[in-house]
Amino acid sequence: MFDSSPNLPKFLNIMANQVIRHGLMMRKHFLFGQQDVVNWFPGHMARGLKDMQKKLKDVDCIIEVHDARIPLSGRNPFFHSALGLSVMKPHILVMNKMDLADMRFQNNIYKHYKKEGVNEVIFANCKHPDSKGVKSIIPTIAEVLIGVERYNRAEIHDFTLMVIGVPNAGKSTLINALRAKNLRRGKGTKVGAQPGVTRSVLEKVKVCNRPLMYLVDTPGVLTPRIPDVETGLKLALVDNIKNQLLGEDVIADYLLFRLNEQGNTKYVPYLDLDEPCDDIRHVLSIAAASSTSSSLLSSSITSEWVISCNSFSSSVVSSSACSSTRSATSASSTSSSME
């Protein structure tokens, strides 16, 4: 367990309201201590949002891509006011990376967004163009556009769609998937595993011939102020914001807490631990000392690390967070020196 050394960070130093989990005393709550609310709104995001507004008159439908692992956390509320989602323009919400999400709460998510006026929600894995979700996107768009007044675009026979979302949600991957599925062509836009790859509103990319549709890729845009630390941690766990903004040790500790909270102990054999543990310093020091753990963390098996909270509204999946854990593990010589 943690000691009370004043030299330790507060998020590691404070242990209160403990509960028995896995036969061990563990934290009942994650204590954020003095951790500040993170904000990441670089200049290209502000410019990107303005460019999106300028292009709206040439857009028939907006596709918002979000990470299915955090279905309610982190969506940018400014999209509604700045782009008129579901009011000025038809709006489809694509929950990407469903293969990494806990789908037990899918119907609850549909109901939640139905109440908010988002009638078209599609769960998809955009890395697989022939998957059911990806194949349903174009037909859904075509159906949504039936009877929609196009005003200045009434005489134009093609349709232009704008893809929006927070960083690293899979917007560019969606475009490439639609091209591969409907045109049998290669990538039309650059993708990357880290947030911020697309930094400007790009030109139209054809994604379908019948009906003729083009997509406009845009940079990921976060809300200028993330509401609380926990939302920031969730965004960091799925690589929607840069890990350095919160600290990789904090992110790894939060991940460990959530795994234990939900009874997911798959990390124990992955990291060559003897039993579940609530001490991130111990976990990282063991992982750093084990070459087997390092290779396992790098393998695709980590995609099975799923966390689902008691409420679907805070569901989180940790597979992308393994990149955070890997980075924290590589730096664990510093962490282990705190013991």
C-alpha positions in Angstrom: 0.0 0.0 0.0 0.9 3.7 -0.3 3.0 5.3 2.5 2.4 8.9 3.6 5.7 10.3 2.4 5.4 14.1 1.7 7.6 13.6 -1.3 5.0 11.5 -3.2 2.5 13.1 -5.6 -0.8 13.7 -3.9 -2.7 11.3 -6.3 -0.4 8.5 -4.9 -0.1 9.8 -1.4 -3.8 9.9 -0.3 -5.7 6.7 0.4 -9.2 7.1 1.8 -12.5 5.2 1.8 -10.9 1.9 1.1 -12.9 -1.2 0.0 -12.1 -4.9 -0.3 -11.7 -5.9 -3.9 -10.2 -9.2 -5.1 -9.6 -10.1 -1.4 -7.4 -7.0 -1.0 -7.9 -3.5 0.5 -8.2 -1.1 -2.5 -9.3 2.4 -3.2 -13.1 3.0 -3.3 -12.6 6.3 -5.1 -9.9 7.7 -7.4 -8.6 10.9 -5.7 -7.7 13.6 -8.1 -5.9 15.7 -5.5 -4.5 18.9 -6.9 -4.6 17.8 -10.5 -5.7 20.6 -12.7 -8.4 20.4 -15.4 -6.5 20.0 -18.7 -7.2 22.2 -21.7 -5.8 21.6 -25.1 -7.0 24.0 -27.8 -4.1 24.8 -30.1 -4.4 27.4 -32.9 -5.2 24.9 -35.7 -8.4 23.9 -33.8 -9.7 27.4 -33.7 -8.8 28.0 -37.4 -10.3 24.6 -38.3 -13.6 25.5 -36.6 -13.8 28.8 -38.5 -13.0 27.0 -41.7 -15.8 24.5 -41.1 -18.3 27.3 -40.6 -17.2 28.9 -43.9 -17.8 25.6 -45.8 -21.2 24.9 -44.3 -23.1 26.5 -47.2 -21.5 23.8 -49.5 -22.3 20.9 -47.2 -25.4 18.7 -47.3 -24.8 16.5 -44.3 -22.5 16.4 -41.3 -21.0 13.2 -40.0 -19.7 13.3 -36.5 -17.2 10.6 -35.5 -16.7 9.8 -31.9 -14.9 7.0 -29.9 -17.4 4.3 -28.9 -15.3 3.6 -25.8 -16.4 6.9 -24.3 -19.8 7.3 -25.9 -20.9 10.3 -23.8 -17.6 11.8 -22.6 -15.7 14.4 -24.5 -18.0 15.3 -27.4 -17.6 18.9 -28.4 -20.8 20.9 -27.5 -19.6 23.8 -29.6 -20.3 21.7 -32.8 -24.0 22.1 -32.1 -24.0 25.9 -31.8 -21.2 26.6 -34.4 -22.3 24.1 -37.0 -26.1 23.7 -36.3 -26.1 19.9 -36.0 -29.5 18.4 -36.7 -30.9 21.9 -37.1 -29.2 23.6 -40.0 -27.7 20.4 -41.4 -28.6 16.7 -41.1 -26.4 15.0 -38.6 -25.2 11.4 -38.3 -23.2 10.3 -35.3 -20.7 7.4 -36.0 -19.4 5.6 -32.9 -16.1 4.3 -34.2 -13.9 1.6 -32.7 -16.8 -0.5 -31.6 -14.6 -3.5 -31.6 -12.8 -2.1 -28.6 -16.0 -1.0 -26.8 -18.3 -2.7 -24.3 -21.4 -3.1 -26.5 -23.7 -4.2 -23.7 -24.9 -0.6 -23.3 -25.6 0.0 -27.0 -29.3 0.3 -26.6 -29.0 2.7 -23.7 -26.8 4.9 -25.9 -29.3 4.9 -28.7 -32.0 5.9 -26.2 -29.8 8.6 -24.7 -29.1 10.3 -28.0 -32.7 9.9 -29.2 -33.7 12.0 -26.3 -31.1 14.6 -27.3 -32.5 14.7 -30.9 -29.7 12.6 -32.5 -31.8 10.1 -34.4 -29.0 8.5 -36.5 -26.3 6.7 -34.5 -24.2 4.1 -36.2 -21.7 1.9 -34.4 -18.8 1.0 -36.7 -15.2 -0.3 -36.9 -13.8 1.9 -39.6 -10.6 -0.2 -39.9 -12.8 -2.8 -41.7 -14.5 -1.3 -44.7 -16.7 -4.4 -45.2 -18.0 -4.4 -41.7 -21.8 -3.9 -41.1 -21.4 -0.4 -39.6 -19.3 1.0 -42.4 -21.6 -0.5 -45.1 -24.6 1.2 -43.5 -23.2 4.7 -43.5 -23.8 5.7 -47.2 -27.4 4.2 -47.3 -28.2 6.0 -44.0 -26.9 9.3 -45.4 -28.9 8.8 -48.6 -32.1 8.2 -46.6 -31.5 11.2 -44.3 -31.1 13.5 -47.3 -34.4 12.5 -48.9 -36.6 15.6 -48.9 -34.0 17.9 -47.4 -34.0 21.4 -48.8 -30.7 22.1 -50.5 -31.2 25.8 -51.2 -28.1 27.0 -53.1 -27.1 23.5 -53.9 -30.5 22.5 -55.4 -29.1 22.3 -59.0 -26.0 20.3 -58.0 -26.2 16.6 -58.5 -23.5 15.4 -56.1 -23.6 15.5 -52.3 -20.9 17.0 -50.0 -20.5 15.6 -46.5 -18.3 17.1 -43.7 -16.6 14.8 -41.2 -16.1 16.3 -37.7 -15.1 15.1 -34.3 -12.6 15.3 -31.5 -8.9 14.4 -32.2 -8.0 10.8 -33.1 -11.7 9.6 -33.2 -11.1 8.1 -36.6 -12.4 10.7 -39.1 -9.7 10.1 -41.7 -10.0 6.3 -41.2 -13.8 6.6 -41.9 -13.1 8.5 -45.2 -10.6 5.9 -46.3 -12.9 3.0 -45.3 -15.8 4.5 -47.4 -13.4 4.9 -50.4 -12.2 1.3 -50.0 -15.8 0.0 -49.7 -17.5 2.0 -52.4 -14.7 2.8 -54.9 -12.2 0.1 -54.2 -9.5 2.8 -53.9 -6.7 3.4 -51.5 -6.3 6.1 -48.9 -7.6 9.5 -49.7 -6.4 11.2 -46.5 -3.6 10.8 -44.0 -4.2 8.9 -40.8 -2.2 8.5 -37.5 -2.5 6.9 -34.1 -1.9 10.2 -32.3 -4.2 13.2 -32.1 -3.6 16.2 -34.4 -2.6 14.5 -37.7 -5.2 16.4 -39.7 -4.6 20.1 -39.0 -6.7 21.9 -41.6 -10.0 21.6 -43.5 -9.0 19.6 -46.5 -10.4 19.5 -50.1 -13.3 17.1 -51.1 -12.5 13.4 -51.4 -14.8 11.2 -53.4 -16.2 8.3 -51.4 -19.1 7.0 -53.6 -20.3 7.1 -57.2 -23.9 6.1 -56.7 -25.1 8.4 -55.3 -22.1 10.7 -56.1 -20.8 11.8 -52.7 -17.7 13.6 -51.5 -16.4 13.9 -48.0 -14.4 16.8 -46.5 -12.0 15.9 -43.7 -11.5 18.3 -40.9 -9.1 18.6 -37.9 -10.2 17.2 -34.6 -11.5 20.0 -32.4 -12.0 19.7 -28.6 -14.1 22.0 -26.5 -11.8 24.9 -25.4 -12.4 23.9 -21.8 -12.7 20.2 -20.7 -15.2 20.2 -17.9 -13.4 18.1 -15.3 -10.2 16.1 -14.7 -12.0 12.7 -15.1 -13.2 13.6 -18.5 -9.7 14.6 -19.4 -8.4 11.3 -18.2 -10.9 9.4 -20.3 -10.0 11.4 -23.4 -6.3 10.7 -22.6 -7.0 7.0 -22.2 -8.3 6.7 -25.7 -5.7 9.1 -27.1 -8.0 12.0 -27.9 -5.6 14.3 -26.1 -1.9 14.1 -25.6 -0.8 12.1 -22.6 1.8 14.6 -21.5 -1.0 17.1 -20.7 -2.1 15.0 -17.7 1.0 13.0 -17.0 1.4 9.4 -18.0 1.8 8.2 -14.4 -1.6 9.7 -13.5 -3.3 8.2 -16.6 -1.8 4.8 -15.8 -2.9 5.0 -12.2 -6.5 5.9 -13.2 -6.5 3.0 -15.7 -5.3 0.6 -12.9 -8.0 2.0 -10.6 -10.8 1.5 -13.1 -9.6 -2.1 -14.0 -9.7 -3.0 -10.3 -13.1 -1.3 -9.8 -14.7 -3.3 -12.6 -13.1 -6.6 -11.6 -11.0 -6.8 -14.7 -7.8 -8.5 -13.6 -6.4 -9.5 -17.0 -3.5 -7.2 -16.4 -2.2 -9.5 -13.7 -0.9 -12.2 -16.1 0.0 -9.6 -18.7 2.3 -7.9 -16.3 3.6 -11.0 -14.6 2.1 -9.9 -11.2 1.3 -12.4 -8.5 -2.1 -10.9 -7.7 -4.2 -7.8 -8.4 -2.6 -4.6 -7.1 -3.7 -1.1 -6.3 -0.2 0.5 -6.3 0.7 1.9 -9.7 4.4 2.3 -8.6 4.6 -1.4 -7.9 2.8 -2.4 -11.1 5.1 -0.2 -13.3 8.2 -1.4 -11.6 7.3 -5.0 -12.2 6.3 -4.3 -15.7 9.5 -2.5 -16.4 11.6 -5.4 -15.1 9.7 -7.9 -17.3 10.6 -8.2 -21.0 7.6 -10.5 -21.3 5.3 -7.9 -20.0 6.7 -5.3 -22.4 6.0 -7.6 -25.4 2.6 -8.5 -24.2 1.7 -4.8 -23.7 2.8 -4.2 -27.3 0.6 -7.0 -28.7 -2.9 -6.9 -30.0 -4.1 -8.9 -27.1 -4.3 -5.7 -25.0 -7.4 -4.7 -27.0 -9.3 -7.1 -24.7 -8.8 -4.7 -21.8 -12.3 -3.4 -21.5 -13.6 -1.3 -18.7 -17.3 -0.6 -18.4 -18.6 1.5 -15.5 -21.7 0.8 -13.5 -23.4 3.5 -15.6 -23.1 3.2 -19.4 -22.6 7.0 -19.4 -19.0 6.7 -18.2 -18.0 3.6 -20.1 -14.3 3.4 -20.9 -12.1 1.0 -22.8 -8.5 0.8 -22.0 -6.9 -0.7 -25.1 -5.8 2.5 -26.5 -4.6 3.5 -23.1 -2.1 0.8 -23.3 0.1 3.2 -25.2 -0.1 5.4 -22.1 0.8 2.4 -20.0 3.7 1.5 -22.2 5.1 5.0 -22.0 4.6 5.1 -18.3 6.3 1.7 -18.0 9.3 2.9 -19.9 9.6 5.8 -17.5 9.0 3.6 -14.4 12.6 3.9 -13.2 11.5 7.3 -12.0 8.2 5.9 -10.6 9.9 3.0 -8.8 12.4 5.5 -7.1 9.4 6.9 -5.2 9.0 3.7 -3.1 
